[in-house]
Amino acid sequence: MDFTFLRKTRFFLLFLLMVIFFSAINVKANWEKDLFSYLQSLEGERLENNYLLAFYTGIGKCSDNFLTKNLYIKDQQTFAPIFNLWIEYGFKRYDNTLKLKNYYLQNGERVFFGNSSSHFKPDNWEFNGQTIDSWKFGLSTTKGIGIRLFENYAIEFQNQNSLVWNRIDFEYFFKKNIIDPVIQRFDEKYRFGSDYSAAIIIPVTSNFSLDVQYQRNLIFPEWKFSKWFGSYILENGARHCFDYFDQDLFDAIGSDYYLYKFLYQAAVSFLFTELKRGQTFTPFNSSESLLMQYINIRFTFVKQNN
């Protein structure tokens, strides 16, 4: 990937957000009244929390972009696959208040904790590459949309954005006494990062679902609060820039607006993970992030408050 090109997009992103924001303002006829109505709608929204417990397992891969490859023998110039076990607890809310044809909205918050290791595999599975053992925990928010296929059956699509703390042990360095100053910025240290995932949620019973999830974990090599906060505000502004105009866009487009909005937010989240791979605090000048990607199977139990 051409990270130089990605870095040059920061000014374009800022310009694009300004165009979106000011264009949206121009469609408002009476902004004082609409703002008051919007705040009232937030105050009046009281969706019920449903408790949630989920277990993950899956397989992942760590990017080798931080390895100084000439320090290692050929079959150790990349990382072995990672197998994971994670647990997640939180809340899920269903929003059926809007008339959205066969759609409904859902959102929630979660905490999670887990271990990813090259050793969570049968003994007879052999892989080349350096082994990893890592722990992570974090906080996340979810947004999704359900599509009713039948009267009492729906499939959900979900985006999840997280703040994550990671601790990674690159085991090969201890065994071989290798000094790699670049990768040792992460080795056996606690590092902050962000996480994005997209999932398809397939109900099995009224309380239990089997989910297929694609997940990206970005681990930051450094911590600069002002740059991180600016990048965080920019990303969230891009994701939520249409929230204030939901009712107007719903009236103009119809029920499909919320499906388009979900796809737009997923695309923005994925785009920012791509940008932050090459520049941790996009659009501000910063180092590359370490990327781990996973395909997970998630078993989720939701206690419905009927």
Residue pairs with C-beta under 8 A, 6 or more apart in sequence:
1 274
1 277
1 278
3 277
3 278
3 279
3 288
6 274
6 275
6 277
6 278
6 279
6 282
7 278
7 279
7 282
7 285
9 275
9 283
10 275
10 279
10 282
10 283
10 284
11 283
13 234
13 238
13 275
13 282
13 283
14 234
14 283
17 234
17 237
17 238
17 241
20 241
21 241
24 241
24 242
24 244
24 245
25 31
27 245
27 248
28 34
28 245
28 248
34 244
34 248
35 244
37 247
38 244
41 247
47 93
47 94
47 95
47 107
48 93
48 94
48 305
49 91
49 92
49 93
49 108
49 305
50 91
50 92
50 93
50 94
50 302
50 303
50 304
50 305
51 90
51 91
51 302
51 303
52 88
52 89
52 90
52 91
52 92
52 108
52 110
52 300
52 301
52 302
52 303
53 87
53 88
53 89
53 300
53 301
54 87
54 88
54 89
54 110
54 211
54 298
54 299
54 300
54 301
55 85
55 86
55 87
55 88
55 298
55 299
56 84
56 85
56 86
56 87
56 88
56 114
56 213
56 296
56 297
56 298
56 299
57 83
57 84
57 85
57 86
57 296
57 297
58 83
58 84
58 213
58 215
58 294
58 295
58 296
58 297
59 81
59 82
59 83
59 84
59 294
59 295
60 81
60 82
60 83
60 84
60 116
60 215
60 292
60 293
60 294
60 295
61 79
61 81
61 82
61 292
61 293
61 294
62 79
62 82
62 132
62 290
62 291
62 292
63 277
63 290
63 291
63 292
63 293
64 77
64 78
64 79
65 288
65 290
65 291
66 182
66 183
66 185
66 186
66 221
66 288
66 290
67 77
67 78
67 180
67 182
67 183
68 180
68 181
68 182
68 183
69 77
71 178
71 180
72 130
72 172
72 178
75 128
75 129
76 128
76 129
76 130
76 172
78 128
78 129
78 130
79 118
79 129
79 130
79 131
79 132
80 118
80 127
80 128
80 129
80 130
80 131
80 132
81 118
81 121
81 127
81 129
82 116
82 117
82 118
82 132
82 134
82 292
82 294
83 116
83 117
83 118
83 119
83 120
83 121
84 114
84 115
84 116
84 117
84 120
84 294
84 296
85 114
85 115
85 116
85 120
86 112
86 113
86 114
86 115
86 116
86 296
87 112
87 113
87 114
88 110
88 111
88 112
88 298
89 110
89 111
89 112
90 108
90 109
90 110
90 111
90 140
90 142
91 108
91 109
91 110
92 106
92 107
92 108
92 142
92 302
93 106
93 107
93 108
94 104
94 105
94 106
94 146
95 104
95 105
95 106
95 107
96 104
98 104
98 105
98 250
98 258
99 255
100 255
100 258
101 255
102 147
102 148
102 149
103 145
103 146
103 147
103 148
103 255
103 258
103 259
104 145
104 146
104 148
104 154
105 143
105 144
105 145
105 146
105 258
106 142
106 143
106 144
106 145
106 146
106 156
106 158
107 141
107 142
107 143
107 144
108 141
108 142
109 139
109 140
109 141
109 142
110 139
110 140
110 141
110 142
110 160
111 137
111 138
111 139
111 140
112 137
112 138
112 140
112 162
113 135
113 136
113 137
114 135
114 136
114 137
115 133
115 134
115 135
116 132
116 133
116 134
116 135
116 136
116 292
116 294
117 131
117 132
117 133
117 134
118 127
118 129
118 131
118 132
118 133
118 171
119 131
119 133
130 170
130 171
130 172
131 171
131 172
132 168
132 169
132 170
132 171
133 168
133 169
133 171
134 166
134 167
134 168
134 169
134 292
135 166
135 167
136 164
136 165
136 166
136 167
136 217
137 164
137 165
138 162
138 163
138 164
138 165
138 195
139 162
139 163
140 160
140 161
140 162
140 163
140 195
141 160
141 161
141 162
142 158
142 159
142 160
143 158
143 159
143 262
143 265
144 156
144 157
144 158
144 159
144 201
144 262
145 156
145 157
145 258
145 259
145 262
146 154
146 155
146 156
146 157
147 154
147 155
147 156
147 157
148 154
149 155
153 203
154 203
155 200
155 201
155 202
155 203
156 200
156 201
156 209
157 198
157 199
157 200
157 201
157 262
158 198
158 199
158 200
158 201
158 211
159 196
159 197
159 198
159 262
159 265
159 266
159 269
160 195
160 196
160 197
160 198
160 199
161 194
161 195
161 196
161 269
162 194
162 195
162 196
162 197
163 192
163 194
163 195
164 192
164 193
164 194
164 195
164 217
164 219
165 190
165 191
165 192
165 193
166 190
166 191
166 192
166 193
166 217
166 219
167 188
167 189
167 190
167 191
168 186
168 187
168 188
168 189
168 191
168 219
169 187
169 188
170 183
170 186
170 187
170 188
172 178
173 179
173 180
173 183
173 184
173 187
185 221
185 222
186 219
186 221
186 290
191 219
191 220
191 221
191 290
192 219
192 220
192 223
192 228
193 217
193 218
193 219
193 220
193 289
194 217
194 218
194 220
194 273
194 276
195 215
195 216
195 217
195 218
196 215
196 216
196 269
196 270
196 272
196 273
197 213
197 214
197 215
197 216
197 296
198 213
198 214
198 266
198 270
199 211
199 212
199 213
199 214
199 298
200 211
200 212
200 213
201 209
201 211
201 300
202 209
202 210
202 211
202 212
203 209
204 210
206 304
207 301
207 302
207 303
207 304
208 299
208 300
208 301
208 302
209 299
209 300
209 302
210 297
210 298
210 299
210 300
211 296
211 297
211 298
211 299
211 300
212 295
212 296
212 297
212 298
213 294
213 295
213 296
213 297
213 298
214 293
214 294
214 295
214 296
215 293
215 294
215 295
215 296
216 273
216 291
216 292
216 293
216 294
217 291
217 292
217 293
217 294
218 273
218 276
218 277
218 280
218 289
218 290
218 291
219 289
219 290
219 291
219 292
220 228
220 280
220 289
221 280
221 287
221 288
221 289
221 290
222 280
222 286
222 287
224 281
224 284
224 286
227 280
227 281
227 284
227 286
228 281
230 281
230 284
231 276
231 280
231 281
231 282
231 283
231 284
234 282
234 283
235 268
235 269
235 272
238 268
238 272
239 265
239 268
239 269
240 265
242 249
242 261
242 264
246 257
246 261
249 257
249 261
250 257
250 258
253 260
272 282
275 282
275 283
276 282
276 289
277 288
277 289
277 291
278 288
279 285
279 286
279 287
279 288
280 286
280 287
280 288
280 289
